């Protein structure tokens, strides 16, 4: 056989069995000598040095190119596998943790004031006039007042909506406006508490229901107006004609005339409406279009009140019998302050802090009702509101002197709330008599509770632990104690052991002076006099008007649960607005579960940056 010599040339291979070992050895030696004697070309050298394929596999290393760096493949795979293994292990642990049922601690139950707050807000649902929303949640109420304003030929405007004032179906715009102002103020200050209680949207809807109606009572798109609506319905029963006080019928069954009362000189009403719209514009500042509409309406109606002076209840009007206004200067200060916060226009602040305005409003003389916030007297409310400006922004000259006076006067009023002072008497069980023993005391007390807590929160936010009453310093804790003890009395800690808020606790008034609550919703339409039997019966009301705060006890801590005596058992819109404001100020927890104070900054959203202006220099000395 012939084969090819790998070194070149041919090679004969013998298969003869006779070949000896010596012959083979000699042949191999000859081949070695030939190989050594010959020059190897490049291909041959390469083949010789490369070794076998197995040697290649054993010696060759593999690499991974990661773009920015090249790493050995084996360590890379080991690291990658370790990372994946750790990730799978962590995921498995998390899966086990999430699968196992945990018993998370329940949030603390709402305090008594928060529980009462839920009830108090329901009263406004029961007082709504017009087409009721589906979520109104007062089953015995229905649409009513659907022709208000349209059926009066002298008015011929849509006045559907708003709120009935009390146990009747009259819409008194003066106390209604004050109620909306007070509710808006409470939201501006304590928004986080409303949110924590789950009532923020409810209170905002309540305010909007009122402000939507107020915008209907004048030409809100105009810059100048010459009249506004003061009232829908009549309460004077001297003529014996069917009206909202003479008849005892459900609002849904009213079939008598409801005249509209307008006024052209009503500065008090106009300024209070301006306050309500301006305050609400801050509540709805995130709804830019609606907020601007409210601001424009506030400026228009305030200008009307300033231009055409007069009291809305003068001249023997129907309103004078029920909500008589004693003056309009306090409303000018009040409305001016709210318009300043809503617009940032310093002309409103200049007006609200004018010394002459404050003097006319009674800031420098002590009337019997000095320091008592109500639907008629707004002075102390304005003083607290403007003290806020001094405490947090300190605008300086030319406002400092009057703002300091307002803060000092506010401090004096807070002192008068304390039992160690004798500005106001108290019942034997400790209820403060802010209306000097007259009937229906609770509406004034809840307002004082709100102001006391608010002033305390202002001081604490300003890092001030208290205030002075003469030479003595008192902690805000004393003021808060006053607020709590008064509210506790209202909620049941009283000699009657009765909650004066309907639906709160198990013992509350059951004969509330309220037409809708006292007449059953049984498909029977009772006429004007037909409902008198429900007024006069000694049976309990068939419908519970949840959240209604009744007028309250007398000066001897006695209460008569009698439907026909409204001085004990009638609730009012303004009274419940104060109740809501007081309760939210007392409620203990914010959305994070901690005690929450005021919202310091929201009210200043429209106010430009303020740097105190230096007073003018003294005249140059001349010898």
Secondary structure by P-SEA (a helix, b strand, c coil): cccccccccbbbbbccccccaaaaaaaaaaaaaaaaaccccaaaaaaaacccaaaaaacbbbbbbcccccccaaaaaaaaaaaaaaaaaaaaaaaaaaaccccccccccccaaaaaaaaaaaccccccccccccccccccccccccccccccccccccccbbbcccccccccaaaaaaaaaaaaaaaaccaaaaaaaccaaaaaaaaaaaaaaaaacccccccccccccccccccccccccccccccccccccccccbbbbbbcccaaaaaaaaaaaaaaaaaaccaaaaaaaaaaaaaaaaaaaaacccccccccccccccccccccaaaaaaaaaaaaaacccaaaaaaaacaaaaaaaccccccccccccccccaaaaaaaaaaaaaaccccccccaaaaaaaaaaaaaaaaaaccccccccccccccccccccccccaaaaaaaaaaaaaaaaaaaaacccccccccccccaaaaaaaaaaaaaaaacccccccccccccccccccccccccccccccccccccccccccccccccccccccccccccccccccccccccccccccccaaaaaaaaaaaaaaccccccccccccccccccccccccccccccccccccc
